[in-house]
């Protein structure tokens, strides 16, 4: 136990004194600070730009050969694209309009034949260009108003018909996925990233000790279980400390600058995680991290050289990637997070940290299911930890050609 | 203290690495563990260090199984290596702490050893900035800083220049004088002869020879003669296959029986123009080659 404490302290110090580790943490805090202070920066730039701001909006041309229609169309388009485009009426021919778009004096143009047909001219069509959808809505409304006028309705009556409002309420009896999806997604993404990054670090550290032959002294100085648990828990603590600094800084910075966001739903949904879920997050993060970190450590010990580690850990990376994709698709692909696959995944220890956490965040999960999942996970962490320590003891002394993982497990099992 | 390796067997998979290995080492004396590469020396050392257990047999200290919590072991492995990117002081203190020392005591001891080996100026340097010889001295400190009862030195002199080799010799002599059990493994037989009172030669997992080095030499069959002659040709011709080159211009004559010594010597003096003849005294190297060589 004493040895374990010393190993843990030494390994943790190794992380905390590592310039890259500290640098990455500070960089991420800085990046988050920039994001959180973005509204202030935008405001600052806007006030700095002043009067030019209005002129800097891109130009959208509206072209029609029907002179009477031109001003109606321009007004309707201006109302629809307010704040995004400086809507202007184009003169001349369609070719002149095209030239203006190609020349850059206008970003896009709508050439209309009446109010029911148009051609959209744009130089490079962006993947996210929604201008045609907006224009179609505007034109449909004009068409309807026109049809109603022809049927003998006054403009006032037509407007009343078109602006009928339906009153509706949604009462969420379980959990509102709109509110929970962001922090759930952030957590599983963070867990995925942490496992990949720190797992790799654990594997490489073990392989480097073997490669540098420091292992010869280590293995004769400390118990393999102490070594493995010390290393893995140190990496877990380092990871948690890094995340605590990053998320702590984000929370403090957001609270300081909350007013600038004007109660943004997006930001509120990230920072307003219920305390109970934070507890689950911490528990699943630690357990999920540990089960993978032990495996990464074991694989690192069996690698013959540091540079072989990246290849050796690939199967583990696929395993975590597969879990991530299942959960990710369940969230984004229709939100069916209680599908049979997700239910199975929430009991398999290699995917349950992500799957069960997602289910808890985004739906109602019976308490016994959570208890069973956590019990399986804790049991697996302990089991995998001791098996990893055994593999470590056998693996670190095998030099030369990397042994087959099956053989190592077999020997370790007997050891 | 008496360290006993008693009937140790060890296999890895189907490969039997140690077969009934037994030897005894005493405190205040150095013990030489010899053998060719792959003979089973490192496996024996790892069993002694409790890295893995023997399949059968016992490692005893004063007749009782070693209590690894109480008995300190220091190991200088043949495969040298520490943390290349870490500060020397930091890692030496860490290794001494792992061996059970408190932080303060570990730091004091490491400081003393750095001073003793003339390495004090490097305490805050990274290991990979040091020369190979100096790295080896740092490695030696990991084996000795915690003042172990049993010191295991595997090829301690390889890679050292003559000045550092002399320094290491003094350190080894000090350890022996302090009453430690010093286990020496080396292919440099001259060092073994210089330090070790007793040896064990392991060959293909078995002890081929063990005991007091002087007794081994004394009991060595004295059935060969070393002959020096200005013109060795007639001797070669007459003795045929019994005559081999002994190096340095000398001839080695193999007798059928040590009792023939007087007869053969007389014949040599009377029949040939010889410069000198004496009974062949084997070096440890000769004994090693005989017991661990291809024909052993």
Boltz contact constraints between the chains, C-beta under 6 A:
constraints:
  - contact:
      token1: [A, 3]
      token2: [B, 98]
      max_distance: 6.0
  - contact:
      token1: [A, 6]
      token2: [B, 97]
      max_distance: 6.0
  - contact:
      token1: [A, 10]
      token2: [B, 94]
      max_distance: 6.0
  - contact:
      token1: [A, 212]
      token2: [B, 81]
      max_distance: 6.0
  - contact:
      token1: [A, 212]
      token2: [B, 84]
      max_distance: 6.0
  - contact:
      token1: [A, 213]
      token2: [B, 79]
      max_distance: 6.0
  - contact:
      token1: [A, 213]
      token2: [B, 81]
      max_distance: 6.0
  - contact:
      token1: [A, 214]
      token2: [B, 81]
      max_distance: 6.0
  - contact:
      token1: [A, 214]
      token2: [B, 82]
      max_distance: 6.0
  - contact:
      token1: [A, 214]
      token2: [B, 83]
      max_distance: 6.0
  - contact:
      token1: [A, 216]
      token2: [B, 77]
      max_distance: 6.0
  - contact:
      token1: [A, 216]
      token2: [B, 79]
      max_distance: 6.0
  - contact:
      token1: [A, 217]
      token2: [B, 142]
      max_distance: 6.0
  - contact:
      token1: [A, 219]
      token2: [B, 51]
      max_distance: 6.0
  - contact:
      token1: [A, 220]
      token2: [B, 49]
      max_distance: 6.0
  - contact:
      token1: [A, 220]
      token2: [B, 51]
      max_distance: 6.0
  - contact:
      token1: [A, 220]
      token2: [B, 75]
      max_distance: 6.0
  - contact:
      token1: [A, 221]
      token2: [B, 98]
      max_distance: 6.0
  - contact:
      token1: [A, 221]
      token2: [B, 99]
      max_distance: 6.0
  - contact:
      token1: [A, 222]
      token2: [B, 98]
      max_distance: 6.0
